[in-house]
Amino acid sequence: MKKWIIIIILLALFVAYFFGPSAPSNEKVESLADGEPEISGAIENTSKNKNKEPVEDKVNLAEVALTMDKPRDFEQECLVKMTAIAISQADVFDNLDSYSESLRDTGDIQAQLSYALMHINYPAVYGTETTIVEREDILNELYQLWRADQNDKAAYAYLFQQCMVEQAEYCSDTFLSQYSTVDAENAYYDHLLFNQAIAKQDGITAQYYLAQASNKARYDLYFYKHARIINQTLNSRLNLNKGLAFAPAINATTKNLPAYNPLIDYCIKNESLSPVDLEHCGQLGQLMAEKSHELLSQSIGYELEESYYKKTGKTGLEKVAIQRRSSKAVNHLFSTVPVFTMAVVDEDIADLWFQTGAEEGETAAMIKIAVKVTELADNPDYRPCGS
C-alpha cells in the first residue's frame, strides 16, 4: 500500500510541475532561437534605487527611450545615446532611420540634431563610417531645420560646433557671425572661435576672442580663472608660433581636441616643465575635471591632474587616478563592452559612477544599461557596442 501511495504522490508532483500554473515556459527558448537578445531589468535614472530588486521583463531599449516618462532635459540628452546602445543587429541603419522618423514626427529639432550628430561623431556605435556625401547631406538637412526656427539656440549651437569640425556648405562667415544675434551673451561661441584662431596660429584674433569671452563670462568663476591661465600662457615663453597655447577644452570634441589643444600633450609628456608651466598644467587639469560638463574634457582634465601630482609628488594622486579611470570608462561607453567590467570588478569606480548618477540621471541610466551589457557580453548575438 505504501508503495502505491508513494507512486501517486510522485505522479501528482510530476503533473503539478509540468502542467501547473508555474510550469516552465518555452517563451525564452523561442526568443533566443529567433536571435533576439533578452534584456531584463528596469532602467532607472537615479542611483538611489541601485539595490532595488530589478523588474524581470524583456525590454526594448529603443522603445523605452521613446516612451519613458522623464524630465525634458533628461530626454534630450539621453534619448539618442540609449537607443544607440540598444542597437545590436546588423541592420543598424534601418533601425536608426526608423528612429529618426519617430524624432521628426515629434517636431523636436534638438532631438533630431542629436541623432544626426551622434550618427556623425560616434560611428563606432552605428557600426560603420559615414561617407563625406552622407555627412554633408545630414548637415545640410540640419541647417534647413534650423532655418525654420532661427531663434533656436540649441540648434544653432550644434551647427556652429560642427563648423569647427568640418567646413560644411553653410559654414560661411555670415552664418558664423549670426551668434551675435542668436545668443549674443553666450561665451561658448567666442570659446570656439578662439580655439579656431589658436589652430591657425593667429595670435591677434585669438586675443580678440579671448577678451570677448572673458567679458561675457566675467561672473563665471570657472572661465574667469581659465582666461587668466590662457592670458598668462600667451604672454609666456610658450608662444603661439610653437602652437603651445592653452585653449579652452570645455566644449572640445574627439575631432577638434587634438588640433585646438596642442598643449595638453605638452603638459602630459614633457618631463622638464618649468615650475610655472607645471602649475599652469595642473590648474588647467583641475578646472577641466571639476567644471566641465563634457565627459572627454573631464577625462583629459584628470589625466593632466594625475600627471601634475606625479611630477610634483604632492598628495592626492591616488584619488585622481581613480577618478581618471572612472571618467575614462564612462567616456568609452559608446565604443567598447569590456570597459564596462571595470564597474563590476572595481568598487571604487562603481561607487563614483553611482555618485555621479545621483546628480546626473543620464549617467545613472547609462550605467545601469552598461552593467546589463556586461552581463550579456558573452552572448555572441548581442554586441551593442562592437566586438
C-alpha positions as CSV (number, residue, x, y, z in Angstrom):
1,M,0.0,0.0,0.0
2,K,2.8,2.4,0.9
3,K,4.4,1.7,-2.5
4,W,1.2,2.9,-4.3
5,I,0.9,6.0,-2.1
6,I,4.5,7.0,-2.9
7,I,3.8,6.4,-6.7
8,I,0.6,8.5,-6.5
9,I,2.5,11.4,-4.7
10,L,5.3,11.3,-7.2
11,L,2.8,11.3,-10.1
12,A,1.0,14.3,-8.6
13,L,4.2,16.2,-8.2
14,F,5.1,15.4,-11.8
15,V,1.8,16.7,-13.1
16,A,1.9,19.8,-10.9
17,Y,5.4,20.7,-12.1
18,F,4.9,20.3,-15.8
19,F,1.2,21.3,-16.2
20,G,0.6,23.5,-13.2
21,P,0.4,27.4,-13.1
22,S,4.1,27.7,-12.5
23,A,5.1,25.4,-15.3
24,P,8.4,26.4,-17.1
25,S,7.8,28.4,-20.2
26,N,9.3,27.9,-23.7
27,E,9.0,31.6,-24.4
28,K,12.6,32.4,-23.5
29,V,13.9,29.5,-25.6
30,E,11.8,30.6,-28.6
31,S,13.0,34.2,-28.2
32,L,16.7,33.2,-28.2
33,A,16.1,30.8,-31.1
34,D,14.8,33.7,-33.1
35,G,18.1,35.5,-32.5
36,E,16.6,38.3,-30.3
37,P,18.7,39.2,-27.2
38,E,16.8,39.2,-24.0
39,I,17.4,42.3,-21.8
40,S,15.9,42.2,-18.4
41,G,15.8,44.8,-15.6
42,A,14.3,48.2,-15.1
43,I,16.1,51.2,-16.4
44,E,16.2,53.9,-13.7
45,N,17.6,57.4,-13.7
46,T,18.9,57.6,-10.1
47,S,21.4,55.7,-8.1
48,K,19.1,55.7,-5.1
49,N,17.5,52.5,-6.4
50,K,20.7,50.6,-7.2
51,N,20.0,48.0,-4.5
52,K,16.3,47.6,-5.6
53,E,15.2,44.2,-7.0
54,P,15.0,44.5,-10.8
55,V,11.7,44.0,-12.6
56,E,12.3,41.0,-14.8
57,D,11.0,41.8,-18.2
58,K,12.1,41.8,-21.8
59,V,12.8,45.4,-22.6
60,N,13.4,47.1,-26.0
61,L,15.7,50.0,-25.1
62,A,14.8,51.9,-28.2
63,E,11.1,51.8,-27.3
64,V,11.9,52.7,-23.7
65,A,13.9,55.7,-24.8
66,L,11.0,57.0,-26.8
67,T,8.3,56.4,-24.2
68,M,10.0,56.8,-20.8
69,D,8.5,59.4,-18.6
70,K,11.5,61.6,-17.7
71,P,12.1,65.3,-17.4
72,R,12.6,67.0,-20.7
73,D,16.2,67.8,-20.3
74,F,17.0,64.2,-19.5
75,E,15.2,63.0,-22.6
76,Q,17.0,65.4,-24.9
77,E,20.4,64.4,-23.6
78,C,19.9,60.7,-23.2
79,L,17.4,59.6,-25.8
80,V,19.7,59.0,-28.7
81,K,22.5,57.5,-26.6
82,M,20.3,54.9,-25.0
83,T,18.9,54.0,-28.4
84,A,22.4,53.7,-29.9
85,I,23.3,51.3,-27.1
86,A,20.2,49.2,-27.8
87,I,21.1,48.6,-31.4
88,S,22.7,45.2,-31.7
89,Q,21.7,43.8,-35.1
90,A,23.4,44.1,-38.5
91,D,20.6,46.2,-39.9
92,V,21.8,49.1,-37.9
93,F,20.9,51.9,-40.3
94,D,17.3,50.6,-40.8
95,N,16.9,50.9,-37.0
96,L,18.3,54.4,-37.0
97,D,16.3,55.6,-39.9
98,S,13.1,54.4,-38.2
99,Y,14.2,56.1,-35.0
100,S,14.9,59.3,-36.9
101,E,11.5,59.3,-38.4
102,S,10.0,59.0,-34.9
103,L,12.0,62.0,-33.8
104,R,10.9,64.0,-36.8
105,D,7.3,63.2,-36.0
106,T,7.7,64.8,-32.6
107,G,8.8,68.0,-34.2
108,D,11.7,68.1,-31.7
109,I,14.5,69.8,-33.6
110,Q,17.1,69.3,-30.8
111,A,16.4,65.6,-30.7
112,Q,16.8,65.4,-34.5
113,L,20.1,67.3,-34.3
114,S,21.3,65.0,-31.5
115,Y,20.5,62.0,-33.7
116,A,22.4,63.3,-36.7
117,L,25.4,64.5,-34.8
118,M,25.7,61.2,-32.9
119,H,25.5,59.5,-36.3
120,I,28.4,61.6,-37.5
121,N,30.6,61.7,-34.3
122,Y,30.2,58.2,-32.9
123,P,30.5,55.9,-36.0
124,A,31.7,53.0,-33.7
125,V,28.2,52.9,-32.2
126,Y,26.5,52.6,-35.5
127,G,28.9,50.0,-36.9
128,T,30.1,51.9,-40.0
129,E,31.7,55.1,-41.1
130,T,29.6,57.8,-42.9
131,T,30.8,58.9,-46.3
132,I,31.6,62.6,-47.0
133,V,28.4,62.9,-49.1
134,E,26.3,61.4,-46.3
135,R,27.8,63.8,-43.8
136,E,27.2,66.8,-46.0
137,D,23.6,65.7,-46.6
138,I,23.0,65.4,-42.8
139,L,24.5,68.7,-42.1
140,N,22.6,70.5,-44.9
141,E,19.4,68.9,-43.6
142,L,20.1,70.2,-40.1
143,Y,20.8,73.6,-41.5
144,Q,17.4,73.7,-43.1
145,L,15.8,72.6,-39.9
146,W,17.5,75.4,-38.1
147,R,16.4,77.9,-40.7
148,A,12.8,77.0,-39.9
149,D,13.4,78.5,-36.4
150,Q,16.4,80.7,-36.3
151,N,15.8,81.6,-32.7
152,D,16.5,78.0,-31.6
153,K,19.7,78.5,-29.7
154,A,20.4,74.8,-29.2
155,A,20.1,74.1,-32.9
156,Y,22.4,76.9,-33.7
157,A,25.0,75.7,-31.2
158,Y,25.1,72.2,-32.6
159,L,25.6,73.5,-36.2
160,F,28.2,76.1,-35.1
161,Q,30.2,73.5,-33.3
162,Q,30.1,71.3,-36.4
163,C,31.5,74.1,-38.4
164,M,34.6,73.9,-36.2
165,V,35.0,70.3,-37.1
166,E,34.4,70.3,-40.8
167,Q,33.6,73.1,-43.3
168,A,30.1,72.3,-44.5
169,E,28.4,74.4,-47.2
170,Y,26.5,76.5,-44.7
171,C,29.7,77.4,-42.7
172,S,30.1,80.9,-44.1
173,D,31.3,83.9,-42.3
174,T,27.7,85.1,-42.4
175,F,26.4,82.0,-40.6
176,L,29.2,82.1,-38.0
177,S,28.6,85.8,-37.3
178,Q,24.9,85.2,-36.5
179,Y,25.8,84.1,-33.0
180,S,25.8,87.8,-32.1
181,T,22.1,87.9,-32.7
182,V,21.0,84.3,-31.8
183,D,22.8,84.2,-28.5
184,A,24.9,87.3,-28.1
185,E,25.9,86.9,-24.4
186,N,27.0,83.3,-24.7
187,A,30.8,83.0,-24.4
188,Y,30.6,79.5,-25.9
189,Y,30.9,80.9,-29.4
190,D,33.9,83.0,-28.5
191,H,35.5,79.9,-27.0
192,L,35.2,78.1,-30.3
193,L,36.4,81.0,-32.4
194,F,39.3,81.4,-30.0
195,N,40.1,77.7,-30.5
196,Q,40.0,78.1,-34.3
197,A,42.4,81.1,-34.1
198,I,44.8,79.1,-32.0
199,A,44.7,76.2,-34.5
200,K,45.6,78.7,-37.3
201,Q,48.2,80.3,-35.0
202,D,46.6,83.6,-35.4
203,G,47.6,85.4,-32.2
204,I,45.8,88.7,-32.8
205,T,42.4,87.0,-33.5
206,A,42.9,84.6,-30.6
207,Q,43.5,87.6,-28.2
208,Y,40.4,89.3,-29.5
209,Y,38.0,86.4,-28.9
210,L,39.7,85.7,-25.6
211,A,38.8,89.2,-24.5
212,Q,35.3,88.9,-25.8
213,A,34.7,85.6,-23.9
214,S,36.3,87.0,-20.8
215,N,34.0,90.0,-20.7
216,K,30.8,87.9,-21.3
217,A,31.8,85.3,-18.7
218,R,33.1,87.7,-16.0
219,Y,30.7,86.3,-13.5
220,D,31.6,82.7,-14.3
221,L,34.3,81.8,-11.8
222,Y,35.4,78.8,-14.0
223,F,36.0,80.9,-17.1
224,Y,37.5,83.8,-15.2
225,K,40.2,81.6,-13.8
226,H,40.6,79.8,-17.1
227,A,41.0,83.1,-19.0
228,R,43.7,84.2,-16.6
229,I,45.7,81.0,-17.3
230,I,45.3,81.4,-21.1
231,N,46.5,85.1,-20.9
232,Q,49.5,84.1,-18.7
233,T,50.4,81.4,-21.2
234,L,50.0,83.6,-24.3
235,N,52.5,86.0,-22.7
236,S,54.9,83.4,-21.5
237,R,57.7,81.5,-23.4
238,L,55.0,79.0,-24.6
239,N,54.2,81.2,-27.6
240,L,51.8,80.9,-30.4
241,N,54.5,80.3,-33.0
242,K,55.1,76.8,-31.5
243,G,51.3,76.2,-31.2
244,L,51.7,75.8,-27.5
245,A,48.9,77.9,-26.0
246,F,46.2,76.9,-23.5
247,A,42.9,76.6,-25.3
248,P,39.5,76.1,-23.6
249,A,38.7,72.4,-23.7
250,I,35.3,72.8,-22.1
251,N,33.4,72.2,-25.4
252,A,36.0,70.1,-27.2
253,T,35.1,67.1,-29.2
254,T,37.1,64.0,-30.1
255,K,37.8,65.5,-33.5
256,N,38.8,69.0,-32.7
257,L,40.6,68.4,-29.4
258,P,44.0,67.4,-30.8
259,A,44.0,70.4,-33.2
260,Y,42.8,73.0,-30.8
261,N,44.6,71.9,-27.6
262,P,48.2,71.1,-28.6
263,L,49.5,72.0,-25.1
264,I,47.6,69.1,-23.5
265,D,50.2,66.6,-24.9
266,Y,52.9,69.0,-24.0
267,C,51.8,69.1,-20.4
268,I,51.5,65.4,-20.0
269,K,54.6,64.2,-22.0
270,N,57.1,66.9,-21.1
271,E,59.3,65.7,-18.3
272,S,61.1,69.1,-17.9
273,L,58.4,71.6,-17.4
274,S,59.3,74.8,-15.6
275,P,57.6,75.3,-12.2
276,V,55.3,78.0,-13.7
277,D,54.3,75.8,-16.6
278,L,53.8,72.8,-14.3
279,E,51.4,74.8,-12.1
280,H,49.5,76.1,-15.2
281,C,49.1,72.5,-16.4
282,G,47.8,71.4,-13.0
283,Q,45.4,74.3,-12.8
284,L,44.0,73.6,-16.3
285,G,43.6,69.9,-15.5
286,Q,41.7,70.7,-12.2
287,L,39.4,73.2,-13.9
288,M,38.6,70.8,-16.8
289,A,38.0,67.9,-14.4
290,E,35.8,69.7,-11.9
291,K,33.9,72.2,-14.0
292,S,33.5,70.6,-17.4
293,H,30.2,69.0,-18.3
294,E,31.7,67.2,-21.3
295,L,33.0,63.7,-20.5
296,L,36.0,63.8,-22.7
297,S,37.2,67.1,-21.2
298,Q,36.7,65.7,-17.7
299,S,38.8,62.6,-18.6
300,I,41.6,64.7,-20.0
301,G,41.4,67.0,-17.0
302,Y,42.0,64.1,-14.7
303,E,44.9,63.0,-16.9
304,L,46.5,66.4,-16.6
305,E,45.9,66.4,-12.8
306,E,47.4,62.9,-12.5
307,S,50.5,64.0,-14.4
308,Y,50.8,67.1,-12.2
309,Y,50.7,65.0,-9.0
310,K,53.2,62.5,-10.3
311,K,55.7,65.3,-11.3
312,T,55.3,67.3,-8.1
313,G,54.9,64.4,-5.6
314,K,52.0,66.2,-3.9
315,T,49.3,64.2,-2.1
316,G,46.1,63.4,-4.0
317,L,47.5,61.2,-6.7
318,E,45.5,58.1,-5.7
319,K,42.1,59.8,-5.6
320,V,42.7,61.5,-9.0
321,A,43.9,58.2,-10.5
322,I,40.7,56.5,-9.5
323,Q,38.6,59.4,-10.9
324,R,40.5,59.3,-14.1
325,R,39.9,55.6,-14.6
326,S,36.2,56.1,-13.8
327,S,35.9,59.1,-16.3
328,K,37.7,57.1,-19.0
329,A,35.4,54.2,-18.5
330,V,32.3,56.3,-18.9
331,N,33.8,58.1,-21.9
332,H,34.2,54.7,-23.6
333,L,30.6,53.9,-23.2
334,F,29.9,54.2,-26.9
335,S,32.8,52.1,-28.2
336,T,33.6,49.0,-26.2
337,V,31.9,46.5,-24.0
338,P,34.9,45.2,-21.9
339,V,35.4,48.6,-20.2
340,F,32.0,48.1,-18.5
341,T,33.5,45.3,-16.5
342,M,35.6,47.9,-14.6
343,A,32.4,48.9,-12.8
344,V,31.9,45.3,-11.8
345,V,35.4,44.5,-10.6
346,D,36.4,47.9,-9.2
347,E,34.1,49.0,-6.3
348,D,35.7,52.5,-6.2
349,I,34.8,53.1,-9.8
350,A,31.3,51.7,-9.4
351,D,30.7,54.0,-6.4
352,L,32.0,57.0,-8.3
353,W,29.7,56.2,-11.2
354,F,26.7,55.9,-9.0
355,Q,27.6,59.1,-7.0
356,T,27.7,60.9,-10.3
357,G,24.5,59.3,-11.4
358,A,22.7,60.6,-8.3
359,E,23.1,64.1,-9.7
360,E,23.0,63.3,-13.4
361,G,20.1,61.0,-14.3
362,E,21.6,60.4,-17.7
363,T,24.7,58.9,-16.2
364,A,22.9,56.6,-13.8
365,A,20.6,55.2,-16.5
366,M,23.6,54.7,-18.9
367,I,25.5,52.9,-16.1
368,K,22.6,50.5,-15.4
369,I,22.5,49.7,-19.1
370,A,26.3,49.3,-19.1
371,V,26.0,46.8,-16.3
372,K,23.3,44.8,-18.2
373,V,25.6,44.8,-21.3
374,T,28.4,43.4,-19.2
375,E,26.2,40.6,-18.1
376,L,25.3,39.8,-21.7
377,A,28.8,40.4,-23.1
378,D,29.5,36.7,-23.5
379,N,26.4,36.3,-25.8
380,P,27.8,36.3,-29.4
381,D,24.4,37.5,-30.7
382,Y,24.5,40.6,-28.6
383,R,27.1,43.2,-29.5
384,P,25.6,46.7,-28.9
385,C,28.9,48.5,-28.8
386,G,31.1,46.5,-31.1
387,S,33.1,43.3,-30.6
